[in-house]
Amino acid sequence: MHDFFACEAPKTLEGLHWLACYLTTGKHMAFYGSFLTVLVLLAVTAPLAMMFGFGGALASRSTLLPLRLIGKGYIAMVRGVPDIVFFLFMPIALDQAFEYLRHKILCPEVTEPIRQGNDFVVCKIAKLPLGNADQWVHELYGFALASLSFAIVFGAFAGNILHGAMQAVPKSQIETASAYGMNSRLVFRRIIFPQMWLYALPGLSNLWQILIKATPLLFLLGVEDIVYWARELGGAKTSAFSYPHPDWRLWYFLALLVFYLIVTYGSEKFFAKMIAKADYTKKHLTQKTEPGS
């Protein structure tokens, strides 16, 4: 039922009155809210991906062979597999990993195997979410798995960019810092870390744009995002609402096109300013370190 009494009988409405009622149904409000879902995903995934990437980059530079292999393996493995494969695999793997740990901790008395043929069976209190949880809990959990999957995948790309940026810091500065008695940790904190961002920004800018364009994959992960609602509301045959109409998917997907163009255009302008500032800083540092300057 529509929120407004005047919209309770769609078949009796015409013109702008029909359109106003149609665009303010509960399903359309969910569609408008799904744009916020995409923005929240970007806001959550970006810092998480940077954490994974920074950890992977540091691990790949470690003097400890096992840690170095883990870092290089993470970056190489994730970068070498199509994104869609990981996006379909990671939520299932993460979900089962979380439930497995909860099962071992909360139900130690259960001796039956968790893997029973093709079934993955854990005790009731180990299920995520619990069977009696509200619908919003299930939706939030699915969104969290999707965000973590995005972060792991794009963290590998970020790790590769950050590793290259660390390597690009002039070795003369590192050698000079070492000559002044700085240990490796101090060199990293005062020389490598502040300057690596100057070299990483162009690659991170491209990665951010790729992340934006990858958000429609939320639809494949079971999250009711803007692609899901555009398909549901735009189709001629759907149970999403009680306002029948022809196939309007073209117009709904056109709205998505405009949305993504606005977001990518704004991001491009923001990173352009950041990169220009970074280029100025690099030139300034280069002039200061040149002989005779």
N, C-alpha and C positions, 0 to 999 in steps of 0.2 A: 504494500500500500504506500502511496506517495505521502510525503510529509504535509502537503497542502490539501485542504479539503476540496478546493476548486479543481484539483487535478486527479480526483479519484475515478473519473470516468473518461479514460483517454479517447474512446471512440466518439465522444460528443464534442471533442475539442477541434479547433481549426487554427490555421495560420500561426501567428506569433505566440498565441496562448498555448497551442499544442507544443511548439518548439521550446517555450520557456519551461513547461512542465516536463518535457522530455529530457532537457539538459540538467534538470535538478532532481532527478530520481536518485535513490540511494546508491544504485550501481554506478551512476555517473559521478557521484561524490567519491566513491571508491576509486574510480578512474582518475579523478583529479588528485586524490591522495597518493596514487601510485607514482606520480611525478616526484613527490617528496621522498618516496621509497628509493628511487634511483639516486637522488641527491644524498640521502643518508648513506646509501651503500658506498658512494664515492668518498664521503667524508670519513667513513669507518675504514674502508679498505685501503685508502692511500697511506695513512700512517702505519697500519699493520704491515702492508707490503714493504714499506721502507724499513721497518724493524726486521722483517725476514731478510730483506736484501742486504741491510747493513751487517746482520749476523752472518749471512752467507759470504759476504765479501771479506769480513774479518777472518772467518774460518779458513777461507781459501788462501789467505796470506800467512796463516799460522806456521810457526816453526815445528809444531807437533804434527807428524805425518797423519795420524788417524783423523785429527780435526781438519787438517788441510784436505784430506780426501773427502770428508763429509761435505765441506763447503763447496769444493769443486764438483762433487757428485750431484749435490742438490741443484746447483746452477745448470749443469750440463743436462741432467735428466729431465728437469721440468722444461727447459728451453727446447729440448729435442723431441718433445711429444706434442701433438696438436692440442691446443687449448681446450677444445670441446671434449676431448677424451678425458682430460683431467677434471673438467667441470662436471662431467657425468660420473666420474669415479670417486672424486674426493669427498663429496657429501656422504655417500654411502660408506666409504672407508672410515671417515671421521665419526659418523654416527655409531657404527659398529665398534669402533675403538673405545668411544666413551662408554657405551653400554657394557662392553667387556670388562673395563676397569671397575665400573660400578657393581657389576655382577660378582667379581672376585672380592670386592671389599664388603659389600652389603649382604651377600649370600654365600659365605664360605662353606656352609653346610651342604649346599647342593653339589652333588657329585656327577650328575649327568653331563655329558659333553655339550658344549654350547653349539658346536657345529654338528647338526644332525641332517646329513644329506645336503640338500640345498637350503635348508632352513637354518636361521640364526636365532637360537632360543635362549633368552635370559630370564631370570626371575622377574616377577611383576614390578617389584620396587626398583629394579635396575633399568627399567624402560625409560627412554627419553623421547618426549615428555611422558609423564605418568598417564595412565589410561583415563583418569578422572580429571585431567587438567583442562582448563578452559581453552576455547578455540584460539584465543589470542596468544596463548602460551605456545601452541603448536606452530602458529605462524611466526612468532618471534624466534623460536628454535630453528625453523627452516631458514629464516633470514640470516641467523647467526652462522649456520653451517655454510650458506652460500657466501657470506662475507669472508669467512675464514678460507674457503676454497679459492676465492678471488685473490686473497692476500698471499696465499702460498704460491700460486701460479705467477702472479705479477711480481712477487718478491724475488723470484729467480731472475727475472729480467732486470729488476732494480739492482740486484746483487752484481750482475755482469757489468752494468753501467758504473756502479760505484767502485768496483774493482779496477776497471779501466781508468776511472778518474783518480784513484789513489796512485796508480802507476804513472799518471801524467804529471804529477807534482814534480817540479825540477829536482833532479837528484843532487844538484849542487847545493841546494838549500838544506837537504837532509844531511849531506856530508858535513856542511858547515855547522849545523846544529849538533851533530855528533862530536865534531872537533871541539866544541865548546863544553863538552862533558854531559850532554843530555842523553839519558838512556832512551831505549826504543819507545817506551810508553810516553815519555815526555815529548819526544819527536813527533809521535803520532798526534798527540793532543794539541800541540802548539804549531806544528808545521803542516802535517798532512791533512788532518781533519778540517781545519778552517779553509784550506785551499781546494780541497777535492770538490767542493760544491761548485766552484767556479767552472770546473771542467765537466761536471756531471749534469749541469742544468739543461743543455740542449737535448741530451739523451732522456732525461727525466721528463722534459716537456713532451717529447714524442710518446713516451710511455704513458703519460697521463691522457693524451688524446686517444691512444689505443684502449686504455681502460674505459674511457667514456663510451667508446663505440662497442665495447664488449658487454656493457650492462644489459642489452636485450637478451643475453644468455640466461638471465635470471628466470626467464620464462621456461627454459628447459629444466631448471632446478625446482620447479613446483612453486615458485614465488609468484603471487598475483601482481605482476608488474605492469607497466604501461603497454607492453606488447600483448599481454594476456587480455587486458580490458579492451584494447583497440580491436582485437580480433572478435571478442565476444560481443561488444556493443555495435561494431560495424557490420557484422554479418546479418544477412536477411533472415536466416533461420537460427534462432537462438532462444534460450530460455532465460536470458539474463535480464529481461525487462518485458513489460506488457505493452510496449509501444511499437507495433510492427512497422517496418519500413523496408525499402529496397536495400540492396547491398551497398553500404556506405563505407566499407573498409578503406577505400581509397582516401576518403577525407580524414578518417581517423589516423591513418598512417601518415598522411600529410602533416597532421598536427605533431606527430612524433618527429617527423623530419625537421620541422621548424624548431621544435624544442632542442633537438640535438645540435642544430646549426647555431642556435643562440649560445648554448653551453660551450661548444667547441670554439666559437668565435671569441667569446669572453676569455676563455682559457688561453687562447693563442695570444691575445693582446697582453694578458697578464704576464705570461712567460716571456714575451718579446721584451717587455720592460726589464724583467729580471735578468735576461741574458745580456741585454745591452749594458746594464749596470755591472754584470760580471765581467764582460769584455773590457770595460773601462778599468776595473780593478786589476785585471790581469796585465793590462798594458802598464798601469802605474807600478805594479810590483816588478815587472820586467825592467822598466827604466831604472828602478832603484837598485836592482841587483846587477846591472851591466857594469863592466869595468869602467872606472873613471867617473861614475855617476855620483 
